[in-house]
Every structure is written in structure tokens, then in C-alpha cells.
Amino acid sequence: MDMKMYLLEKIEACRKEMLELSSKKDLTSETVISASTRLDYWLNQYEKAESD
């Protein structure tokens, strides 16, 4: 599996997790914010890989 595909899978997993959490908890809860931060990280990694 190449790096971009790996990153896309991580992004999709984090996105699904964040959507599920945000449907059950307040958007400002620590859990949702943590999931959002992880998603941001993977999105930034993907953007970096795209520019390489």
C-alpha cells in the first residue's frame, strides 16, 4: 500500500469516528475535539504527501 492510500484510509477512519462521536456528544467535548485534532493531523499529512 502506498503512503497516499494509507493516509486516505486514516483520514476516512478518523472522519467516521468524529461523525459518530459528534452525533452522541457535544461538539465542544474533549472527545470530539481530540478526534477533530487527529483528523486535522492526517489531513495535513496527506497535503504534505501531495506536495512531495
Secondary structure, 3 states (H helix, E strand, C coil): CCHHHHHHHHHHHHHHHHHHHHHHCCCCCHHHHHHHHHHHHHHHHHHHHHHC
